Amino acid sequence: MCVATWDSDVSVTWETEDTEERWVDVKSALHSCWIPNKTSGKLFASRRCGQYTMNQEITKVKEKPPFDRSSSQDSVDELPMEDYWTEVDNIKKSSENRQEDQEVVVVKEPDEGELEEEWLKEAGFSILFGESAEDPQESMTFLSTLTRMQAAAVQKRVEMVYQTLRKKNKQHQIPDVRNIFAQRRESKEKAPDGTESQSVRTNENKYQGKDDQACSLVPGEKELIPPVPEEAPASETDVITLEVSFAEQAVNQKESSKERTQKNKGYDTLLPNFRLPKEKTGTTKIGDLAPQDMKKVCSFALIELTAFCDVVGVELKKQKAVKFKTKDSGVFGVPLTVLLEQDQRKVPGTRIPLIFQKLISRIEEGGLETEGLLRIPGAALRIKSLCQELEAKFYEGIFNWESVKQHDAASLLKRFIRELPQPLLSVEYLTAFQAVQNLPTKEQQLQALNLLVILLPDANRDTLKALLEFLQRVIDNKEKNKMTVMNVAMVMAPNLFMCHTFSLKFSEQQEFAMAAGTANIMNLLIKYQELLWTIPKFLVNQVRRLNTAYLKKDKKMRKKLLKKMAYDREKYEKQEKSTNDADVPQGVIRVQAPHLSKVSMAIQLTEKLRASDVLARFLSQESGIAQTLKKGEVFLYEVGGNIGERCLDDDTYMKDLYQLNPNAEWVIKSKPS
C-alpha cells in the first residue's frame, strides 16, 4: 500500500531491489500490461487533468521529435498522422499551468483472486460469495443457458477463486460451486442443447500455444507499426454473423485462419464493408429491451467477452476503479452521473449532458462544411476564459453563446471529454478498448467492440453514441471540410484514449504504434456504430432461454402453493389455459394500444406481415388519437412470454416472431425518451 499527495504532476513510486522478481508481483497486483524500468525499478501512479491513471516509467528516451514528413515514408496516410501529433501538442499546451487541489489517495494492491471474484459477482454469481439472497438454484439455472465456451470461462474463474480460498482456509464456500457445475454437466448429458456446439472442447490448452500473444496496452519495441486502414471498395461487402456466439466462431476459425493471421500480423489493410444480417425475428438495438432484460444481456456479454478472449489467447484485464473526491457541481471535470442528475432537474428524462448537447449544437450552427473542423483549435486564452464563464453562467442561463466561435466550441467539446474524472470509455474497460487493436482480424475487433459497448455504463454509452453520431455528420461533409473518417479518428483518438497516459514516456516507435492503434479503434467506432449498438441475436436468445427457465420454475412454485392452499388444481389449470388463449383464433394476434386507443386490433398473421404493416394499419384509423400520430412517434412492442419487453424494428416478420414467442402480447406505444 502506498500514499501519494497529488498535484498536477506528482507521482507515487515503488522502489525495488530485485527488479525482475518484484516486477512480476507488481504487474499481477495492478492487473495491467506494464513495461518495467530495468534501470531504476520504479513504478508510477500519477494523475493529470483530474483523472486517475496508473502509469509506469520506462527507460528514458529522447523526446519525440516534431513530425517530419521527410523522415518517414511518403504516403497519403502521413497527413492524418500529423493531425494526431498536432492534436497531442494542442492538448498538452491547453493543460499547461493548470492547478489542482491536492488530494491524498490510497492505492491498494488487489488481493490474489480479487478481480476474479469481482468478475463472478458482475457476471451474476454473487450467490457464490454469500452476497445475494437468491436461491442457489438460480445460479444453476443461469449456467444452464450458457454456451460451452461461456461455461468454460466461468468455471476457469471459479477454480481460480477456489484455489485462492483454499489458501485462505475458506473451502466451505466451494462445494456449492462445484456441485452447480456437476449438476449442469449431468443435465447437458441428459438433454443436450441443440443450439450449442457439442464438438467444442473446453480444454484451454487447445487455445493457448506458443503462437498466442497476450494483448498489451503498450506495443513492444519490435512490434510493427500497423498501417492506417483504408476502406474496402463499396462492392466488397461482408455480412457479420450475430446468431452464433463470437467465442464459438473464434474456435471454428482458429485453425483455418492461423496461416492468414500470421501473414497479416493482426492488421487488415482494408476495412471491410460489414453489414448487419436481416433477421426475420427483428434486429435488437441497445435501448430496445426492458432494463431487467438489458441487465441480463450485460451479464451474458461479460461472460462472452471473457470466453472470446480466452479462445483467441488475449488477456482481458478489467481495471479496478479507484474512488476519489470529484466535483459535485459545475460543467468541466464533473462525473457524467453527477452532470445528468443536475441536468434532469432542468430537463427531466435527458440522457446526454446538456453542456455536451449545447456544444455540438453550437458547432453545427456554424455549418459542418467549415474546413478543418475539429482539427483547428480555438485560441488558448479564449478557451480558458470561456471555460470559466461556462462554469459560472451555464446553469444560470445567462451565458452568451454568440461569443463562442465554431472552433472554440469544438475545442471546448474535446476538453469536456478529456477532463471527465473517469474516461468516457470507463476506467474498467479503457484498456480493453485499447487492446482490441491486437485481435487478429477486423471482424474479431468489431465483435469485441460490440461486447464492450454493451458493457459500458448507460451514461457513458449514451454520451459516446451522441459523439459518434455527430462525428459521422462531420465526415458526411468531408468533400468541403476536408475531414475524412481517418482525419476525424486521428484528431479524436488522443482525447478519448491518450489523455490518460500523457505522463508516460515511450520510444518513437511505440508512440507511432499506439497512435495508429487507437486511431484504428476510433475509426471502427465511427464507421461501424450501427453494428456496435446492435445486441447480437445469440445474446437475446440466451435471455429468452433464461426467462423461460425462470417462468417454468415460477409456474411449478405457484402450483405447489395452490395445492398447499387446497385450491382446485384442475380448475386453476383450466383458468390459466383460457387466459392464455384469450379467445384469439389460431394464426391471429391481438394488438393493443392502451394509452392511445380503447379498441384492440385483431390481425391475421401471414408470411409477409411485418411490424411496419401493423403500425401502418393502426395509424390509418380515421378516429381517435391515431389520426394525429406520425410514423416514428409510436412503435410496436413484444411484451411478456420469454422476454420482458422489446421494441420491434420495422422489418420484423410477425409470424416468425410469434412462433418464437407465442405467449407474448403485442402493444403499440411511444418509446421512452
Number of C-alpha atoms within 10 A of each C-alpha: 8 11 12 17 13 20 19 18 12 15 18 19 17 12 11 14 9 10 16 13 10 14 20 11 12 17 16 15 17 18 17 19 18 20 19 21 17 14 10 14 21 19 24 17 19 26 21 22 20 24 19 19 20 20 22 21 21 21 17 11 10 10 10 14 7 10 15 9 12 7 7 9 9 9 8 9 15 16 13 22 21 18 21 26 20 19 22 21 13 17 20 12 11 17 15 9 8 10 12 13 8 12 12 12 16 14 16 12 16 15 11 15 19 14 19 18 21 14 21 22 17 14 18 21 26 19 19 18 13 11 10 13 8 12 9 17 11 18 18 18 18 21 21 23 22 21 25 20 28 26 19 20 22 23 16 17 18 22 16 16 20 21 17 18 17 13 10 9 9 12 13 9 14 18 10 13 20 15 12 19 18 13 14 18 15 12 13 13 10 8 9 13 15 7 11 16 16 12 7 13 14 16 10 15 9 10 19 16 10 6 9 12 14 16 22 22 19 16 22 13 13 8 11 14 18 20 15 22 19 15 14 14 11 8 7 10 12 13 13 16 18 19 14 16 25 25 24 21 15 19 18 12 12 16 11 10 14 12 11 13 16 12 10 12 16 17 24 18 15 14 19 19 17 19 14 14 15 11 15 14 21 21 22 19 18 15 17 20 23 14 12 11 19 20 16 19 23 21 21 25 24 21 26 26 24 25 27 26 22 23 25 21 20 21 17 22 20 18 18 14 13 14 10 13 10 15 14 13 14 17 25 21 22 20 21 20 16 17 22 21 17 17 19 16 10 12 12 12 13 14 21 22 21 20 19 18 14 14 22 20 13 19 23 18 10 13 14 21 18 19 16 17 22 27 22 18 21 19 12 15 10 12 20 12 10 20 18 13 14 20 15 15 15 18 16 9 9 11 16 12 14 8 9 19 15 25 22 22 25 23 24 23 21 20 20 19 22 24 22 20 23 25 24 24 22 20 20 18 22 22 21 23 21 23 26 27 27 22 23 22 19 21 19 21 19 23 23 25 24 22 25 22 27 21 22 19 13 15 17 20 22 17 19 20 19 15 18 17 15 18 20 17 12 24 24 16 17 21 11 13 18 18 25 17 22 26 24 27 26 29 26 25 23 24 22 21 24 18 21 26 16 18 20 14 19 22 17 15 17 19 17 19 21 22 22 24 24 24 30 25 22 25 24 21 22 23 23 17 19 14 21 24 20 20 24 24 19 18 22 21 18 19 24 20 19 23 22 15 18 16 14 12 13 12 12 12 12 12 15 13 12 14 13 9 9 9 12 10 13 9 10 14 12 11 12 12 11 11 10 13 12 10 8 11 11 9 12 15 20 15 21 21 19 12 11 15 15 9 11 15 16 13 14 14 17 13 9 12 17 23 18 19 16 18 18 12 12 20 19 12 12 10 10 12 12 17 12 10 13 11 10 9 9 17 19 23 24 23 19 16 17 22 23 18 22 18 23 24 19 16 18 21 23 25 22 20 17 19 11 15 18 15 16 20 17 20 20 22 17 16 14 7 7
